[in-house]
Amino acid sequence: MMRTINGFIIACLLVVAGLPAFGQSDEKGNDAIILGREVMPKDTASRSRFINRLIAPKGEWQCGLSVMYADFNSSNSDYMLMFQGLDAKASMMSIAPEAAYTFKDNHAIGVKFNYSKLGGMLDAATADLLGNLSLSVNDISATSNSIGGSVFQRTYVGIDRQGRFGIFWDYILGYTRTKTHFVSGESAPSYSVREKVYLAFAPGVVYFPMNNISIQANISIADLSYSCTTAYEDGNEVGISRGWKALAGLNLLNLSFGLTLHL
């Protein structure tokens, strides 16, 4: 069952609800910043069919936090009907603070740090395929911890005239290091270490309930990565693999929700 932790968003909104709106004038204090106004394209002589409205003015600082939490339990899943006596559970938690600076109207650049933890356990399961082949497994568990960082360039597109709602997309260059421990029955414990460099594309939606606060949701739909994975058993290296990988598609585990403070 997929669940999303969003209670912290409501709590943070209540804490910062009394903050004043960010500055409404530019660096020289001459021209007022009008959220929702049309952001003119480079070629002002041509007419754009889609109007991009101001939602993130130049000179703005942003600091935010994105989280994701999901869990799975075989007792309430409809996707494991082919398994008999299945007793499995898994959970995943991810947290990612970030900071960004808007160097141009509706364009920002920033950095993000992320930490995630994944745990899973399979007590027993028997797979019966077409009544001719069966496979039984038991007592398997795995835990995975990942830490990394990235830089991103974000482009906003304002939708409404009030500058409250819009879409955005991120171009991300990042690095992660993941250590995964495996335990199976009475066998010797083993683990693997994976280092990954990736380039990703992640679109999302953003909404401003107040001038200083935005809530957002985004999902990575494509990435190109190079990874190096080293396997260990009893502390000794037993194998290593390297390779490139390109992925495109929707994965709910890549969905995250965030809260951002705009200064």
C-alpha positions in Angstrom: 0.0 0.0 0.0 1.4 3.4 -1.1 1.2 6.2 1.4 2.6 9.7 1.4 3.7 11.7 4.4 2.3 15.2 4.0 1.4 16.1 7.6 4.6 18.0 8.0 3.6 20.3 5.1 0.5 21.4 7.0 2.5 21.9 10.2 5.1 24.0 8.4 2.4 26.1 6.7 0.9 26.9 10.1 4.3 27.9 11.5 5.3 30.3 8.6 1.8 31.5 7.9 2.5 34.8 9.6 5.6 35.6 7.6 5.4 38.7 5.4 5.3 38.4 1.6 8.6 38.6 -0.2 9.7 42.0 -1.6 7.5 43.5 -4.2 10.1 45.7 -5.8 13.3 45.1 -7.7 16.9 45.7 -6.6 16.6 49.5 -7.3 13.2 49.8 -5.7 11.7 51.2 -8.9 9.5 48.7 -10.6 7.0 46.6 -8.7 7.0 42.9 -9.1 3.6 41.8 -10.4 3.1 38.1 -10.0 1.1 36.6 -12.8 2.2 39.2 -15.4 3.2 37.8 -18.8 6.9 37.0 -19.1 7.8 38.2 -22.6 9.8 35.9 -24.8 13.1 36.9 -26.3 11.5 37.6 -29.7 8.8 40.1 -28.6 7.6 40.6 -32.2 6.2 37.0 -32.4 3.1 35.9 -30.6 3.3 32.9 -28.3 0.2 30.7 -28.3 1.0 29.8 -24.6 1.4 32.6 -22.2 4.1 32.2 -19.6 3.3 34.2 -16.5 5.6 35.3 -13.7 5.6 32.9 -10.8 9.3 33.1 -9.6 10.8 36.6 -9.9 14.5 37.3 -10.5 16.6 37.7 -7.3 14.5 35.3 -5.2 16.1 32.8 -2.8 14.4 29.4 -2.2 14.9 26.8 0.5 12.8 23.7 0.6 12.4 20.1 1.7 11.0 17.2 -0.3 9.9 13.9 1.2 8.6 10.5 0.1 7.4 7.5 2.1 5.9 4.3 0.9 5.3 0.9 2.3 4.1 -2.5 1.1 2.6 -5.4 2.9 1.6 -8.7 1.1 -1.5 -9.0 3.3 -3.3 -6.1 1.6 -1.9 -6.3 -1.9 -3.8 -7.5 -5.0 -0.7 -8.0 -7.1 0.7 -11.1 -5.5 -2.0 -13.6 -6.2 0.4 -16.0 -8.0 2.3 -16.5 -4.7 1.0 -18.9 -2.0 1.7 -18.3 1.7 3.4 -15.0 0.9 4.6 -13.1 3.9 6.5 -10.0 2.8 6.8 -6.3 3.7 8.9 -3.4 2.5 9.2 0.3 3.2 11.0 3.2 1.7 11.7 6.7 3.1 13.4 9.6 1.3 14.2 13.1 2.5 15.9 15.8 0.4 16.6 19.4 1.5 17.4 21.9 -1.3 18.4 25.6 -1.9 18.0 27.6 -5.1 18.4 31.1 -6.5 16.3 32.6 -9.3 18.8 34.1 -11.7 16.1 35.1 -14.2 12.3 35.4 -14.1 10.9 31.9 -13.9 14.4 30.3 -14.1 16.4 29.0 -11.0 19.5 27.1 -10.3 20.1 25.1 -7.1 21.6 22.3 -5.2 19.9 19.3 -3.4 21.1 16.7 -0.9 19.2 13.5 -0.5 19.1 10.6 1.9 16.9 7.5 1.4 16.5 4.2 3.3 14.8 1.0 1.9 14.0 -2.1 4.0 12.4 -5.3 2.9 11.8 -8.8 4.4 10.4 -12.0 2.9 9.6 -14.6 5.5 8.1 -17.2 3.1 6.6 -17.5 -0.4 5.8 -20.3 -2.9 5.4 -19.4 -6.5 3.2 -21.8 -8.6 3.5 -21.2 -12.3 0.9 -22.9 -14.4 0.8 -25.8 -12.0 4.0 -27.2 -13.4 6.8 -25.2 -11.8 7.0 -24.2 -8.2 9.7 -22.2 -6.3 9.9 -21.7 -2.6 12.0 -19.1 -0.7 12.1 -18.0 2.9 14.0 -15.8 5.4 15.3 -13.2 3.1 15.9 -9.6 4.2 17.6 -6.5 2.8 18.3 -3.0 3.9 19.6 -0.2 1.7 21.0 3.3 2.6 21.6 5.9 0.0 23.2 9.4 0.2 23.9 11.8 -2.5 23.8 15.3 -3.9 22.8 17.1 -7.2 22.7 20.4 -9.0 19.6 21.3 -11.0 18.3 24.0 -13.3 14.5 24.6 -12.9 12.2 26.4 -15.4 8.8 27.5 -14.2 5.7 28.2 -16.3 3.0 30.3 -14.6 -0.5 29.3 -15.5 -2.9 31.7 -13.8 -3.0 35.5 -13.7 -2.5 35.6 -9.9 0.9 33.8 -10.1 -0.3 31.0 -7.7 -0.2 27.9 -9.9 2.2 26.6 -12.4 4.3 23.8 -13.8 8.0 23.3 -13.8 10.7 20.9 -15.0 14.2 20.2 -13.6 17.4 19.2 -15.4 19.4 17.3 -12.8 23.0 16.2 -12.6 23.7 14.1 -9.5 25.7 11.5 -7.7 24.6 8.8 -5.2 26.3 6.1 -3.1 24.2 3.2 -2.0 25.1 0.4 0.4 22.8 -2.6 0.5 23.0 -5.5 3.0 21.5 -8.9 2.2 20.7 -11.7 4.7 19.3 -15.1 3.4 18.7 -17.9 5.9 21.9 -19.1 7.5 24.2 -18.0 4.7 27.0 -15.6 5.3 25.9 -11.9 5.3 26.8 -10.0 2.1 26.5 -6.5 0.9 27.1 -4.4 -2.2 28.2 -0.8 -2.8 26.9 1.1 -5.8 28.2 4.5 -7.0 26.1 6.3 -9.6 26.4 9.4 -11.7 23.2 10.4 -13.5 21.5 13.1 -15.6 17.7 13.2 -15.1 14.6 15.1 -16.2 11.8 15.6 -13.7 8.6 17.6 -14.3 6.2 18.8 -11.6 3.5 21.1 -10.5 3.7 24.0 -8.0 1.1 25.9 -6.0 1.5 29.0 -3.8 -1.1 29.1 -1.0 0.6 32.3 0.1 3.3 34.6 -1.3 6.2 33.1 0.7 5.2 29.4 0.6 4.9 26.9 -2.2 4.0 23.3 -2.3 5.0 21.1 -5.1 5.0 17.6 -6.5 7.4 16.2 -9.1 8.5 12.9 -10.5 11.6 11.8 -12.5 10.5 10.3 -15.8 13.8 9.9 -17.6 17.5 9.5 -16.7 20.8 8.5 -18.1 23.3 7.0 -15.6 26.6 5.3 -15.2 27.1 3.1 -12.2 29.7 0.9 -10.6 28.6 -1.8 -8.2 30.9 -3.9 -6.0 29.7 -7.0 -4.2 31.3 -8.2 -0.9 30.9 -11.4 1.1 32.4 -11.9 4.5 34.2 -8.6 3.9 35.9 -9.8 0.7 35.3 -8.5 -2.7 33.6 -11.1 -4.9 32.5 -9.2 -7.9 32.2 -5.8 -9.7 30.1 -4.5 -12.5 30.0 -1.3 -14.4 27.7 0.0 -17.0 25.5 2.6 -18.6 21.7 2.6 -18.2 19.0 4.7 -19.8 15.5 4.7 -18.3 12.2 6.4 -19.3 8.8 6.0 -17.7 6.7 6.6 -14.6 7.7 5.0 -11.3 5.7 5.9 -8.2 8.8 5.4 -6.1 10.3 8.5 -7.9 7.3 10.7 -6.8 8.1 13.3 -4.1 6.2 16.1 -2.4 7.9 19.3 -1.2 7.5 22.5 0.7 9.5 25.6 -0.3 10.1 28.9 1.5 10.6 31.9 -0.9 12.7 34.8 0.3 
